[in-house]
Amino acid sequence: MNTLIIGASGGIGAALCEEALADDNVSRLLATSRDPDSLPSHDKLLPVALDLCSTQSMTSAVQKVCADVDQIDRLIIASGFLHDAQHSPEKALRELDGETLQRVVQINALGPMLVFAALEPLLKQATAPKVLFLSAQVGSIGDNRLGGWYGYRMAKAALNQGVRTAAIEAGRWRNDASLVAVHPGTTATALSEPFLARRQGQVQTPQACAALIWQLADQLEAASSGSFLRADGGELPW
Ligand SMILES: NC(=O)c1ccc[n+]([C@@H]2O[C@H](COP(=O)([O-])OP(=O)(O)OC[C@H]3O[C@@H](n4cnc5c(N)ncnc54)[C@H](OP(=O)(O)O)[C@@H]3O)[C@@H](O)[C@H]2O)c1
């Protein structure tokens, strides 16, 4: 099974790489980061440089993947962006900034969809390929009761619509493809770290999260394609 993990250096992405490397069914693991030298060295693993904010980087990354494998059986997009030293999620309209919003949408929604689209030929070659886009419950429009976090919410909602639309098209590939948006659940990583102190619900380790996501991928069937799921397989409202 050829597996591609986008965002393989992240908290959840790195734990997913460990799952993949420990799974004897995985013959090849392609793993991306903006800093591919930071990825683990392993004979099954091909590190690939990928910056979702750069068209040239996305093109080169897809070329490198296509030169290495003829098909992709499992694709997990575990990249994402919520905050950095310059940007915290917006609490109010006055905090909206155009450049930041564009970056948030590029990394969380447009980049993943563009890379996925470029990989279509490799996914079509597989039998029952599984594609999991890590989204977030805060991207659910129906579930939004708190407000705030404009950019991240809008970006994940856009991603969700992209996944749903692509799942309908992939249903015509006739290879039992399944594409889903997945809320991993609150997980202790650099992305969630500033917000964990105020959180009352459960926080899982990246390893526990990755184990659930890996199991979800194993069990995913074409009948569930186009769903928005929790890592344990439960459905979320769009
Ligand atoms: N942690 C949570 O509680 C939680 C909750 C809900 C949803 N999620 C979602 O789960 C996914 C994984 O989150 P995480 O907590 O593991 O985050 P994380 O530890 O911050 O990792 C983020 C990943 O995104 C990649 N990334 C960031 N900017 C990028 C860019 N411009 N181009 C390419 N890759 C980029 C990073 O790769 P490099 O820096 O190596 O390039 C890194 O691998 C995200 O989609 C996130 O929105 C997480």
The ligand as an SDF file (V2000), in Angstrom:
LIG
                    3D

 48 52  0  0  0  0  0  0  0  0999 V2000
   -4.5850   19.5890   17.2160 N   0  0  0  0  0  0  0  0  0  0  0  0
   -5.9120   19.7180   17.3120 C   0  0  0  0  0  0  0  0  0  0  0  0
   -6.4920   19.7840   18.4280 O   0  0  0  0  0  0  0  0  0  0  0  0
   -6.7600   19.7990   16.0710 C   0  0  0  0  0  0  0  0  0  0  0  0
   -8.1490   19.9590   16.2210 C   0  0  0  0  0  0  0  0  0  0  0  0
   -8.9430   20.0340   15.0870 C   0  0  0  0  0  0  0  0  0  0  0  0
   -8.3670   19.9390   13.8330 C   0  0  0  0  0  0  0  0  0  0  0  0
   -7.0160   19.7940   13.7030 N   0  0  0  0  0  0  0  0  0  0  0  0
   -6.4530   19.7080   12.3480 C   0  0  0  0  0  0  0  0  0  0  0  0
   -5.5880   18.5760   12.2740 O   0  0  0  0  0  0  0  0  0  0  0  0
   -4.5350   18.8340   11.3400 C   0  0  0  0  0  0  0  0  0  0  0  0
   -3.1910   18.5820   11.9990 C   0  0  0  0  0  0  0  0  0  0  0  0
   -3.0460   19.4940   13.0690 O   0  0  0  0  0  0  0  0  0  0  0  0
   -1.8560   19.4150   14.1370 P   0  0  0  0  0  0  0  0  0  0  0  0
   -2.4740   19.7010   15.4450 O   0  0  0  0  0  0  0  0  0  0  0  0
   -1.0550   18.1830   13.9450 O   0  0  0  0  0  0  0  0  0  0  0  0
   -1.0090   20.7030   13.7080 O   0  0  0  0  0  0  0  0  0  0  0  0
    0.5520   21.0420   13.8010 P   0  0  0  0  0  0  0  0  0  0  0  0
    1.2350   20.1840   14.8000 O   0  0  0  0  0  0  0  0  0  0  0  0
    0.6440   22.5170   13.9440 O   0  0  0  0  0  0  0  0  0  0  0  0
    1.0910   20.6200   12.3440 O   0  0  0  0  0  0  0  0  0  0  0  0
    0.7420   21.3790   11.2410 C   0  0  0  0  0  0  0  0  0  0  0  0
    1.2960   20.7610    9.9800 C   0  0  0  0  0  0  0  0  0  0  0  0
    0.9020   21.5900    8.8870 O   0  0  0  0  0  0  0  0  0  0  0  0
    2.0120   21.7930    8.0700 C   0  0  0  0  0  0  0  0  0  0  0  0
    1.9750   23.1100    7.4340 N   0  0  0  0  0  0  0  0  0  0  0  0
    1.7780   24.3190    8.0060 C   0  0  0  0  0  0  0  0  0  0  0  0
    1.9120   25.2880    7.0930 N   0  0  0  0  0  0  0  0  0  0  0  0
    2.1920   24.6700    5.9130 C   0  0  0  0  0  0  0  0  0  0  0  0
    2.4450   25.1310    4.6030 C   0  0  0  0  0  0  0  0  0  0  0  0
    2.4550   26.4290    4.2860 N   0  0  0  0  0  0  0  0  0  0  0  0
    2.6990   24.2140    3.6440 N   0  0  0  0  0  0  0  0  0  0  0  0
    2.7210   22.8960    3.9420 C   0  0  0  0  0  0  0  0  0  0  0  0
    2.4870   22.3970    5.1580 N   0  0  0  0  0  0  0  0  0  0  0  0
    2.2330   23.2820    6.1400 C   0  0  0  0  0  0  0  0  0  0  0  0
    3.2290   21.7230    8.9890 C   0  0  0  0  0  0  0  0  0  0  0  0
    4.3150   21.2510    8.2080 O   0  0  0  0  0  0  0  0  0  0  0  0
    5.7540   21.9600    8.0960 P   0  0  0  0  0  0  0  0  0  0  0  0
    5.8280   23.0380    9.1420 O   0  0  0  0  0  0  0  0  0  0  0  0
    6.7370   20.8660    8.3100 O   0  0  0  0  0  0  0  0  0  0  0  0
    5.7930   22.4390    6.7020 O   0  0  0  0  0  0  0  0  0  0  0  0
    2.8070   20.6450    9.9760 C   0  0  0  0  0  0  0  0  0  0  0  0
    3.1570   19.3730    9.5020 O   0  0  0  0  0  0  0  0  0  0  0  0
   -4.7330   20.2660   10.8660 C   0  0  0  0  0  0  0  0  0  0  0  0
   -5.4750   20.2570    9.6520 O   0  0  0  0  0  0  0  0  0  0  0  0
   -5.5880   20.8970   11.9590 C   0  0  0  0  0  0  0  0  0  0  0  0
   -6.3490   21.9730   11.4700 O   0  0  0  0  0  0  0  0  0  0  0  0
   -6.1960   19.7320   14.7930 C   0  0  0  0  0  0  0  0  0  0  0  0
  1  2  1  0
  2  3  2  0
  2  4  1  0
  4  5  1  0
  4 48  2  0
  5  6  2  0
  6  7  1  0
  7  8  2  0
  8  9  1  0
  8 48  1  0
  9 10  1  0
  9 46  1  0
 10 11  1  0
 11 12  1  0
 11 44  1  0
 12 13  1  0
 13 14  1  0
 14 15  2  0
 14 16  1  0
 14 17  1  0
 17 18  1  0
 18 19  2  0
 18 20  1  0
 18 21  1  0
 21 22  1  0
 22 23  1  0
 23 24  1  0
 23 42  1  0
 24 25  1  0
 25 26  1  0
 25 36  1  0
 26 27  1  0
 26 35  1  0
 27 28  2  0
 28 29  1  0
 29 30  1  0
 29 35  2  0
 30 31  1  0
 30 32  2  0
 32 33  1  0
 33 34  2  0
 34 35  1  0
 36 37  1  0
 36 42  1  0
 37 38  1  0
 38 39  2  0
 38 40  1  0
 38 41  1  0
 42 43  1  0
 44 45  1  0
 44 46  1  0
 46 47  1  0
M  CHG  2   8   1  16  -1
M  END
$$$$
